[in-house]
Amino acid sequence: MSALPENARLSTQLVHGGTLRSQNLETSEAIYMTSGYVYGSAEEAEAAFANDGSRFVYSRYANPTVAMFEERLRLIEGAEVCRATASGMAAVFAALACQLKAGDRLVASRALFGSCLHIVNTVLPRYGIRTELVDGRDLAAWQRRLAEPAKAVFLETPSNPTLELIDLKAVAELAHGAGALLVVDNVFATPLLQKPLALGADVVVYSATKHIDGQGRSLGGAILCSKSFMTDHLAQFLRHTGPALSPFNAWLMLKGLETLSLRVQQHCRNALEVAAFLDKHPKVERALYPGLESHPQHALAQRQMAAGGNLVAFITTGGKSGAFRFQNALRIVKISNNLGDAKSLITHPATTTHQRLSPEEKQALGIDPALVRLSVGLEDPADVIEDLDRALAAV
């Protein structure tokens, strides 16, 4: 790995961290597109499969390009260990399933991405795991649920799609008091805007598909944790279930990390400007953005986030039909369920990412029929605002 100074700063780590050069001394990291590796002798192969981690034996277990991505992300997160996965959902499922068994209890925030909610509500209970949901904003509710022992706590903050915030430090203390490990989906905040491990979390998961790639090119995920969690729970689960990240996608993620700081800073500046515009628009009933003083948890956002991120949620006038007319009138902002892209993207959660929730569940989560989620990109914010204003006129 690269011999960076121990005190190298964040932007330097994003460019150089974890670099592993071959004998060719390439400038750009190499893509090791190989499934396996060869040995000079049968004895060497035997020693390699002792599984001491001294060399690569199979790319489902580890790969040089993937290892570079893992090490670079580990450095900027401040974790002891990082393991990459084929997608963000693979990371979420592995982080939970590797530590839970029949009879264990999982407490989770109710405001979760649709697929995460499916894992918590449907998949894990099939294996005898007790799952309970709580309003993540309500510390008293967390206290009640964690007054009895639990094995794990899972949450995302800010939440998808309504940008609810959860007090990480307070929930971490409650989780540990109940004997549980806290797993945090930090995708909306990115590794740059929020540091869950520093606030008491035990495991952090990402969909690297979002801001880390940042250009809508590839799928990927990551799990960051302690060495003990890796040894006791995660390592063998990943080794034998196989949610491996491809070397090519890992290389794309490495390239994404090089510019992550620049992109996220600009995303946040653009999003704040767009959110301030939407907050005052007569065709917007309510705008939700952690960086706005009007956000109900703005004070918490200031305590645990470096900036508000690039996601803005807002409710248009005119119900579902008004939200559809608005989306269909956009010219620069594109309709897509992805986020964290260089391009500004918008989606209607009630009919896309959270479509399969019941009307009662949507209402409990604040997913109004007129709610849209905007991922503000890297375009000139004035052009994005003009596009939004023009499209809102169609409502």
NUDO-179007 format. One line per 5 residues: number of its first residue (from 0); their letters; for each residue z, y, x of C-alpha. Coordinates in nm, 2 decimals, decimal comma. Example, Ala and Ser with C-alpha at 12.3 -4.5 7.8 and 13.67 -1.06 7.14 Angstrom:
REM NUDO-179007
0) as) 0,78/-0,45/1,23 ~ 0,71/-0,11/1,37
END
This chain:
REM NUDO-179007
0) msalp) 0,00/0,00/0,00 ~ -0,04/0,36/0,10 ~ 0,21/0,51/0,35 ~ 0,29/0,83/0,15 ~ 0,59/1,04/0,25
5) enarl) 0,89/0,94/0,04 ~ 0,91/1,30/-0,09 ~ 0,55/1,32/-0,19 ~ 0,52/1,53/-0,51 ~ 0,39/1,42/-0,84
10) stqlv) 0,03/1,55/-0,81 ~ 0,00/1,38/-0,47 ~ 0,13/1,05/-0,60 ~ -0,12/1,07/-0,89 ~ -0,41/1,08/-0,63
15) hggtl) -0,28/0,86/-0,35 ~ 0,00/0,64/-0,49 ~ -0,04/0,26/-0,45 ~ -0,37/0,28/-0,27 ~ -0,45/-0,05/-0,10
20) rsqnl) -0,76/-0,03/0,12 ~ -0,96/-0,32/0,24 ~ -1,09/-0,38/0,60 ~ -1,38/-0,15/0,50 ~ -1,14/0,15/0,47
25) etsea) -1,31/0,28/0,15 ~ -1,23/0,63/0,01 ~ -1,23/0,52/-0,35 ~ -1,02/0,22/-0,44 ~ -1,21/-0,11/-0,44
30) iymts) -1,28/-0,31/-0,76 ~ -1,18/-0,67/-0,69 ~ -1,38/-0,84/-0,95 ~ -1,26/-1,19/-0,89 ~ -1,07/-1,45/-1,09
35) gyvyg) -0,94/-1,65/-0,79 ~ -0,88/-1,65/-0,42 ~ -0,94/-1,90/-0,14 ~ -0,71/-2,05/0,12 ~ -0,77/-2,15/0,48
40) saeea) -0,59/-2,48/0,43 ~ -0,42/-2,70/0,18 ~ -0,09/-2,61/0,34 ~ -0,17/-2,24/0,28 ~ -0,25/-2,31/-0,08
45) eaafa) 0,08/-2,50/-0,13 ~ 0,27/-2,21/0,02 ~ 0,09/-1,96/-0,20 ~ 0,18/-2,15/-0,51 ~ 0,55/-2,14/-0,42
50) ndgsr) 0,51/-1,81/-0,62 ~ 0,70/-1,59/-0,37 ~ 0,45/-1,31/-0,44 ~ 0,34/-1,28/-0,08 ~ -0,03/-1,31/-0,17
55) fvysr) -0,27/-1,32/-0,46 ~ -0,35/-1,66/-0,61 ~ -0,51/-1,59/-0,95 ~ -0,61/-1,27/-1,13 ~ -0,43/-1,36/-1,45
60) yanpt) -0,11/-1,33/-1,25 ~ -0,20/-1,04/-1,01 ~ -0,51/-0,87/-0,87 ~ -0,54/-0,61/-0,59 ~ -0,70/-0,34/-0,81
65) vamfe) -0,46/-0,40/-1,09 ~ -0,17/-0,39/-0,84 ~ -0,28/-0,05/-0,72 ~ -0,28/0,08/-1,08 ~ 0,07/-0,07/-1,14
70) erlrl) 0,21/0,08/-0,83 ~ 0,07/0,43/-0,89 ~ 0,20/0,43/-1,25 ~ 0,54/0,30/-1,13 ~ 0,58/0,58/-0,89
75) iegae) 0,51/0,86/-1,14 ~ 0,73/0,69/-1,41 ~ 1,02/0,64/-1,16 ~ 1,05/0,27/-1,26 ~ 1,14/-0,02/-1,04
80) vcrat) 0,85/-0,24/-1,16 ~ 0,53/-0,20/-1,35 ~ 0,30/-0,46/-1,50 ~ -0,03/-0,38/-1,66 ~ -0,17/-0,55/-1,97
85) asgma) -0,50/-0,57/-2,15 ~ -0,40/-0,32/-2,42 ~ -0,12/-0,11/-2,54 ~ -0,04/-0,35/-2,82 ~ -0,02/-0,64/-2,56
90) avfaa) 0,24/-0,43/-2,38 ~ 0,44/-0,37/-2,69 ~ 0,44/-0,73/-2,80 ~ 0,52/-0,87/-2,45 ~ 0,81/-0,62/-2,40
95) lacql) 0,97/-0,74/-2,72 ~ 0,87/-1,11/-2,74 ~ 0,97/-1,19/-2,38 ~ 1,33/-1,11/-2,45 ~ 1,38/-1,22/-2,82
100) kagdr) 1,44/-1,56/-2,97 ~ 1,53/-1,70/-3,31 ~ 1,86/-1,56/-3,44 ~ 1,83/-1,24/-3,23 ~ 1,85/-0,90/-3,40
105) lvasr) 1,60/-0,62/-3,34 ~ 1,66/-0,26/-3,47 ~ 1,36/-0,03/-3,47 ~ 1,27/0,31/-3,59 ~ 1,06/0,30/-3,91
110) alfgs) 0,81/0,56/-3,79 ~ 0,59/0,33/-3,58 ~ 0,21/0,29/-3,52 ~ 0,07/0,05/-3,78 ~ 0,02/-0,24/-3,55
115) clhiv) 0,37/-0,20/-3,40 ~ 0,51/-0,20/-3,75 ~ 0,32/-0,52/-3,82 ~ 0,48/-0,69/-3,51 ~ 0,83/-0,58/-3,61
120) ntvlp) 0,80/-0,65/-3,98 ~ 0,57/-0,96/-3,99 ~ 0,51/-1,13/-3,66 ~ 0,86/-1,14/-3,51 ~ 1,04/-1,25/-3,83
125) rygir) 0,81/-1,56/-3,83 ~ 1,00/-1,68/-3,53 ~ 1,34/-1,63/-3,68 ~ 1,41/-1,28/-3,53 ~ 1,60/-1,05/-3,76
130) telvd) 1,45/-0,70/-3,77 ~ 1,59/-0,39/-3,93 ~ 1,43/-0,04/-3,96 ~ 1,61/0,29/-3,94 ~ 1,52/0,65/-3,99
135) grdla) 1,49/0,74/-3,62 ~ 1,58/1,11/-3,67 ~ 1,92/1,02/-3,83 ~ 2,18/0,94/-3,56 ~ 2,43/0,84/-3,83
140) awqrr) 2,18/0,57/-3,94 ~ 2,15/0,44/-3,58 ~ 2,53/0,43/-3,56 ~ 2,55/0,22/-3,87 ~ 2,28/-0,02/-3,76
145) laepa) 2,42/-0,05/-3,41 ~ 2,78/-0,10/-3,51 ~ 2,72/-0,47/-3,48 ~ 2,55/-0,65/-3,19 ~ 2,18/-0,64/-3,14
150) kavfl) 1,95/-0,78/-2,87 ~ 1,68/-0,50/-2,86 ~ 1,60/-0,15/-3,00 ~ 1,25/-0,03/-3,02 ~ 1,12/0,32/-3,10
155) etpsn) 0,84/0,56/-3,04 ~ 0,89/0,94/-2,99 ~ 0,71/1,15/-3,08 ~ 0,61/0,91/-3,36 ~ 0,26/0,82/-3,49
160) ptlel) 0,14/1,01/-3,69 ~ 0,40/1,25/-3,82 ~ 0,54/1,35/-3,48 ~ 0,90/1,28/-3,56 ~ 1,13/1,29/-3,26
165) idlka) 1,42/1,07/-3,17 ~ 1,72/1,16/-2,94 ~ 1,66/0,92/-2,66 ~ 1,99/0,97/-2,48 ~ 2,20/0,93/-2,79
170) vaela) 2,01/0,62/-2,91 ~ 2,02/0,47/-2,56 ~ 2,40/0,50/-2,56 ~ 2,43/0,34/-2,90 ~ 2,19/0,06/-2,81
175) hgaga) 2,38/-0,03/-2,50 ~ 2,71/-0,02/-2,69 ~ 2,57/-0,28/-2,92 ~ 2,45/-0,49/-2,62 ~ 2,09/-0,41/-2,68
180) llvvd) 1,81/-0,31/-2,44 ~ 1,61/0,00/-2,55 ~ 1,23/-0,03/-2,54 ~ 1,04/0,30/-2,58 ~ 0,68/0,35/-2,67
185) nvfat) 0,61/0,68/-2,47 ~ 0,24/0,70/-2,54 ~ 0,23/1,04/-2,72 ~ 0,44/1,21/-2,45 ~ 0,27/1,05/-2,15
190) pllqk) 0,45/0,97/-1,83 ~ 0,44/1,35/-1,75 ~ 0,60/1,51/-2,05 ~ 0,90/1,27/-2,11 ~ 1,10/1,04/-1,89
195) plalg) 1,27/0,77/-2,12 ~ 1,41/0,58/-1,82 ~ 1,60/0,89/-1,70 ~ 1,74/0,93/-2,05 ~ 1,87/0,58/-2,07
200) advvv) 1,58/0,36/-2,19 ~ 1,55/0,01/-2,03 ~ 1,18/-0,05/-2,08 ~ 0,89/0,19/-2,13 ~ 0,55/0,09/-2,27
205) ysatk) 0,21/0,26/-2,28 ~ -0,13/0,23/-2,42 ~ -0,32/0,34/-2,11 ~ -0,62/0,35/-2,34 ~ -0,50/0,70/-2,44
210) hidgq) -0,43/0,98/-2,20 ~ -0,42/0,77/-1,88 ~ -0,78/0,67/-1,92 ~ -0,84/0,99/-2,10 ~ -1,21/0,96/-2,17
215) grslg) -1,24/0,69/-2,43 ~ -1,38/0,43/-2,19 ~ -1,15/0,14/-2,17 ~ -0,85/-0,05/-2,30 ~ -0,53/-0,11/-2,11
220) gailc) -0,15/-0,11/-2,14 ~ 0,16/-0,10/-1,92 ~ 0,52/-0,21/-1,91 ~ 0,77/-0,04/-1,69 ~ 1,12/-0,17/-1,64
225) sksfm) 1,39/-0,29/-1,39 ~ 1,34/-0,57/-1,14 ~ 1,60/-0,77/-1,33 ~ 1,42/-0,74/-1,67 ~ 1,10/-0,85/-1,49
230) tdhla) 1,27/-1,15/-1,34 ~ 1,48/-1,26/-1,63 ~ 1,23/-1,19/-1,91 ~ 0,89/-1,05/-1,85 ~ 0,73/-1,22/-1,55
235) qflrh) 0,70/-1,57/-1,68 ~ 0,60/-1,45/-2,03 ~ 0,30/-1,26/-1,88 ~ 0,21/-1,53/-1,64 ~ 0,18/-1,80/-1,91
240) tgpal) 0,05/-1,60/-2,21 ~ -0,22/-1,42/-2,01 ~ -0,26/-1,06/-2,15 ~ -0,41/-0,95/-1,81 ~ -0,58/-0,62/-1,75
245) spfna) -0,93/-0,66/-1,61 ~ -0,98/-0,52/-1,25 ~ -1,26/-0,29/-1,37 ~ -1,04/-0,14/-1,64 ~ -0,76/-0,10/-1,39
250) wlmlk) -1,00/0,09/-1,16 ~ -1,09/0,32/-1,45 ~ -0,72/0,38/-1,51 ~ -0,67/0,46/-1,14 ~ -0,94/0,72/-1,16
255) gletl) -0,77/0,85/-1,48 ~ -0,44/0,90/-1,31 ~ -0,60/1,12/-1,04 ~ -0,66/1,39/-1,30 ~ -0,38/1,31/-1,55
260) slrvq) -0,16/1,61/-1,46 ~ -0,45/1,86/-1,49 ~ -0,57/1,71/-1,81 ~ -0,23/1,69/-1,98 ~ -0,14/2,05/-1,89
265) qhcrn) -0,46/2,17/-2,04 ~ -0,42/1,95/-2,35 ~ -0,08/2,10/-2,41 ~ -0,20/2,46/-2,37 ~ -0,49/2,39/-2,61
270) aleva) -0,28/2,21/-2,86 ~ -0,02/2,48/-2,88 ~ -0,29/2,74/-2,95 ~ -0,45/2,52/-3,21 ~ -0,11/2,43/-3,37
275) afldk) -0,01/2,80/-3,39 ~ -0,34/2,87/-3,57 ~ -0,29/2,59/-3,82 ~ 0,07/2,68/-3,88 ~ -0,04/3,01/-4,04
280) hpkve) -0,36/2,90/-4,21 ~ -0,36/2,94/-4,59 ~ -0,54/2,60/-4,64 ~ -0,27/2,41/-4,44 ~ 0,04/2,33/-4,64
285) ralyp) 0,24/2,22/-4,33 ~ 0,17/2,19/-3,96 ~ 0,37/1,96/-3,73 ~ 0,38/2,01/-3,36 ~ 0,69/1,97/-3,14
290) glesh) 0,60/2,28/-2,94 ~ 0,62/2,50/-3,25 ~ 0,95/2,66/-3,35 ~ 0,87/2,56/-3,71 ~ 0,90/2,19/-3,61
295) pqhal) 1,23/2,06/-3,76 ~ 1,32/1,90/-3,42 ~ 1,19/2,18/-3,19 ~ 1,53/2,21/-3,01 ~ 1,53/1,83/-2,93
300) aqrqm) 1,17/1,86/-2,81 ~ 1,28/2,14/-2,57 ~ 1,56/1,92/-2,44 ~ 1,37/1,60/-2,37 ~ 1,01/1,69/-2,34
305) aaggn) 0,83/1,91/-2,08 ~ 0,58/2,03/-2,34 ~ 0,47/1,95/-2,69 ~ 0,18/1,71/-2,61 ~ -0,18/1,72/-2,75
310) lvafi) -0,12/1,57/-3,10 ~ -0,10/1,80/-3,40 ~ -0,04/1,66/-3,76 ~ -0,10/1,88/-4,06 ~ -0,13/1,86/-4,44
315) ttggk) -0,43/2,03/-4,59 ~ -0,45/2,16/-4,95 ~ -0,65/1,96/-5,20 ~ -0,49/1,61/-5,15 ~ -0,70/1,32/-5,01
320) sgafr) -1,03/1,46/-5,13 ~ -0,95/1,79/-4,96 ~ -0,87/1,61/-4,64 ~ -1,19/1,42/-4,65 ~ -1,40/1,73/-4,73
325) fqnal) -1,23/1,90/-4,43 ~ -1,31/1,61/-4,19 ~ -1,67/1,58/-4,31 ~ -1,73/1,95/-4,24 ~ -1,62/1,94/-3,88
330) rivki) -1,89/1,98/-3,61 ~ -1,71/1,98/-3,28 ~ -1,40/1,77/-3,36 ~ -1,50/1,41/-3,41 ~ -1,36/1,16/-3,66
335) snnlg) -1,20/0,87/-3,47 ~ -0,87/0,68/-3,46 ~ -0,84/0,72/-3,09 ~ -0,63/0,99/-2,92 ~ -0,57/1,14/-2,58
340) daksl) -0,94/1,18/-2,51 ~ -1,12/1,47/-2,35 ~ -1,29/1,52/-2,68 ~ -1,10/1,65/-2,98 ~ -1,05/1,37/-3,24
345) ithpa) -0,92/1,36/-3,59 ~ -0,81/1,08/-3,82 ~ -0,67/1,03/-4,17 ~ -0,37/0,80/-4,11 ~ -0,33/0,70/-4,48
350) ttthq) -0,67/0,54/-4,49 ~ -0,71/0,43/-4,12 ~ -0,42/0,35/-3,88 ~ -0,16/0,31/-4,16 ~ -0,39/0,20/-4,44
355) rlspe) -0,21/-0,13/-4,50 ~ 0,13/0,02/-4,58 ~ 0,23/0,03/-4,94 ~ 0,24/0,37/-5,11 ~ 0,62/0,36/-5,10
360) ekqal) 0,62/0,29/-4,72 ~ 0,37/0,58/-4,66 ~ 0,59/0,81/-4,86 ~ 0,90/0,71/-4,67 ~ 0,72/0,79/-4,34
365) gidpa) 0,58/1,12/-4,46 ~ 0,22/1,00/-4,45 ~ 0,09/1,22/-4,73 ~ -0,26/1,16/-4,87 ~ -0,36/1,50/-4,73
370) lvrls) -0,22/1,44/-4,38 ~ -0,45/1,44/-4,08 ~ -0,37/1,38/-3,72 ~ -0,56/1,59/-3,46 ~ -0,58/1,49/-3,09
375) vgled) -0,67/1,82/-2,93 ~ -0,91/1,77/-2,64 ~ -1,03/1,97/-2,34 ~ -1,29/2,19/-2,51 ~ -1,24/2,57/-2,52
380) padvi) -0,96/2,61/-2,78 ~ -1,14/2,90/-2,94 ~ -1,43/2,67/-3,03 ~ -1,19/2,41/-3,17 ~ -1,02/2,67/-3,38
385) edldr) -1,35/2,81/-3,51 ~ -1,45/2,46/-3,60 ~ -1,12/2,39/-3,78 ~ -1,14/2,72/-3,96 ~ -1,50/2,66/-4,08
390) alaav) -1,41/2,31/-4,20 ~ -1,10/2,42/-4,38 ~ -1,31/2,66/-4,58 ~ -1,47/2,35/-4,74 ~ -1,13/2,24/-4,88
END
